[in-house]
Amino acid sequence: MRKKIVAGNWKMNLDYNEGLSLFSEIINMIKDEVTGKQEAIVCSPFIHLHSLAQLAKGYNKISLGAQNAHQAESGAYTGEISAKMIRSVGVAYVILGHSERRQYFGETNELLAKKTDTALKNELKPIFCIGETLQEREANKHFDVIKSQMAEGVFHLDAAQFGKLVIAYEPVWAIGTGVTASSAQAQEIHAFIRKEIAAKYSQQVADDTTILYGGSCNPTNAPELFAQPDIDGGLIGGASLKSRDFVDILKVFN
C-alpha cells in the first residue's frame, strides 16, 4: 500500500513566531483528530525548521520538509542551503522543482536531476514537482511536458532510488489562481504519470509511488480529488497556512 500524504508548502510566509504558533496548533489538532495512517508534511521556510523539528520529536504522524536545496554538497554559494544542512536539523523531505522555482529562478530539468541526486545522497526524500502551464495545456502539450520533466529530471535514477521519491503534479494554471483542475483532469494526469513510471521501472514501482495533487486544493474539493484511484494526497499551498483547513484536508484520509 502506497503512503497517503498531505504536504503543506508555506512558501515565503510567516515570521519565526507565527510559524511556531501555527505548527503547534497543527500538531495538537492532528493528535486529537487524525485517526488514519496518513502522513502530514510541513514544508516551512528554513528559519523555522530546527525549532519545528524539536516540537515534532517523538511524533510519527508529522514530518518536516524544506522548500529547496542546493545541488552542491557545500562551497562558496552565498545565501544557499545544502541538503546536508537540512538533514542535520531532523528534516526528512525537500520540495524540488516547484513551478515557482522553475518560473522565477530558471530551474531546469537538468539542474533538478543534480539536486535530486544530492538530496538522495544526503538521505532527504524529494517531493519532485512536475506540471504544465496554461499555454502548454491549451496547445495540448501537457502529456509531452510531463513526460520530459520526468525523463530528464528523475528517470536517471535506479528503481531503489526512485522508490524514495514522492511525485507532485501541479497544473501551473491552478496554483494560487483559485482555479482547480477537475477531479477527472487530475486523475487523467496522475494515471499517465503512473503509467510512465511503470514503463520505465515496473508496475510494482509505479503502484508503490505516492503521487500528490497540487493546485488550489482545499477542504471543499479534497474529498473528490483524493477519491480518485491515482491521487494519493495533496501538496497544499494557501490552505496549509490555516491549521483548521490543513487538518481538515488531512482528515479526508481518516
N, C-alpha and C positions, 0 to 999 in steps of 0.2 A: 504493500500500500504506500503510494507516494504521500509525502507530507503536505498537509494543508497549512498555508502560511498567509498571514496578513502583515504586510510590512508598511510601516509609516515612514514617509520621507518628509522631514520637517523643512527641508530646503534651507534657505538663508533666513530663518525666522527664530525668534525667541532669544532673549539675553540669558545669561547664566542662571539667574534665579527663576526666571519664568520656565526654563527648560526643566529644572529640578522639580518645580512645583507640578508641572504637567505630568512628568514621568511618575511622580509619587501617586498622583490621582489614578493614572493608568494601572499601575501595579496593584493598588488596593481594589480597584474595580474588577480587575482580572481575577484576583484571589476570591472575590465574593461571587462572581457571576459566570466565569468561563469554566465549563464542565467537560469539554471535549479534549481531544489530543492536539488541537491546532496550536501552532506556534505564532506568537507575536514577535515582530522585529521592529525596533525603533531605530531609525537612521537619523541621528541628530548631527548638528554641526560639531566640528572637532572639539570645541571648548567644553562641551558637556560630557564627552564620552567617558572619561575616567571616573567622574562622580556618579554617572548613571550606572556604571559597572559595579560600583560599591553598593548602590541601592538595590541592584538586581541580584546580588550574590545569594546563592542557595535557592534561587527560584527558577525552575526549569521551563516555565511557560513563556518566558520573555527573553529575547536575545537582543544584542546591540549590533548595529551596522554603521559604518562610515559611509559618507556620500561620494567619496572619491579616494583614490590613492595614486601616487606617482609610479611610473613604470620602472624607475631605477631603484636599486636596493638602498642607496644612500648617495650623498655627494653635494656638490655646490649648486643646489637648486633652491635658492632663497624663496621662502614662502610656501614650499611644498611639504607634504607629509608622506612618509613611506609606509608601505604595508607592514613592515616590521614594527614601526612605532605604533601603528593602530592595533596590531595584535598584542603588543606588550601591555596594553591597558585593559585587556579582557574582552575585546571586541571579536565577534565571530564572523560577521558578514561585511561586504563592501559593495555598494552600488557602482557598477561600471557601465559606461556607455549611455547614461541617461540622455534623453533627447536634448535637454538644455546644455549638457556638456558638449554634445555633438554640434549643436547650433551655435552656441555663444563662444565656445573655446576651440572649435575646429577639430574636435577629436575624431580621428578616422578609424576605420575597422582595423587597419594595420597597427596603429598605436594601441588600440584596445586589446588586441591579441597579446601585446607585450605586457600591458597592465594585468591582464588575466593570468599570464604565466607568473608574474611576480607575486600577485595575490595568493595564488595556489601554493607557491613555494614557501610562503610565509603563513600558511595554514589559515588563510582567510577564504571564506566561501563567497564567490562573486554572485551578486544578483545582476545578471547580464541583460541589459535593456536593448530591445530592438523595436522598430516600428516605422511606419511610413508617414510622410507629410500629406496634407490635403491634396497638394498638386500631384503627388505620386499616386494617390488613390484615384483621383479623378482621371488620371491618364491610364488607369488600370495596370499600374506597375507595382502594386503593393506586394504581390507574391514574389516578384523578382527582387525587390528591395530587401524583404525579409530573408530570402534565400542567400543573398550576397552578404548581408550582415552576419548571418550565422556562419557561412562558409569561410569568410575572411577573418572573422573575429574569434570564433571558438572551435571550429571543426578541425583545427590542427591538433587538438588535444586527443589523448587516447581515451578509451572508454572509462577507465577508472578516474581519470582527472575530470572528464566531462560530468561524471556522476556526482561531483561535488558542487556543481553549478545549480543555481535557480535561474530560470529564464523569465523575464518580464516583458510582455508585449504591451507597448504603449502606443496607440494610434496618436501621432503627434497633434493631429487636428482635434483631439478630445482632451488635451491636457490644459487645465486651467481655463477652459472655454465654457464650461458648463454643458458642452455637448458630450454625449456618451455614445460610443458605438452600441448598436443594438446588441442584445444577447446573441442573436443569430450571427451578426457580423463578427463579434468577438470569438464565438465558438468556431466559426469557419477558419479564422486565422490560427487559433490555438491548435485546431486539428491539423492544419497544414504544417505548423511548426513541429508537432509530434511526429508527423509522417516523415518530415525531413530528417529528424533525429534517428528514426527507425532505419531509414535508408542509409544513413552514414554509419551508424553503430549497430543497433539491433532493436527488435521490438521491445525486448526486456528493458534496455536502457531508456527507450522512449517512454515506456509505461511507468518507469520509476522517476522520471524528471518532473519536478514541480514547475508549472508554468502559471505565472501570475498575470492578471489583467491590471493595467494601469492607465486610467484615463477618466477622471471625474467620477470615480467610484464613491458611493455614499451609502448610508444605511438604507435608503429607499430602494436603490437599484441593485445593491449587493446580493440579495437573495436570488433574484432571477439570474444574475450573472454567474454566481457561484453554483447554481443548479446545473449549469452546462457540463457535459461529461469531461471536457478537456480544460476547464478553468479551475485551478487549484487554490485560488485566493486572489489577493489584490496587492498592488503597490499603490499606497494611498497617499495623496498629497494633502490638499486643504483639509480634508476631514480628519487627518491624523493630528491636527493642531487642537482638536476638541476631544477631550477624554471620552465624553459620552458617545460621540459619533464613532470614534475609533473602536471602542469596546463593543458597541452595537454591531459594527461590521464583523468584528472577531466572533461575536456570538452567533452569527449565521451558521457556524460550523458546530454549535453545541449539539 
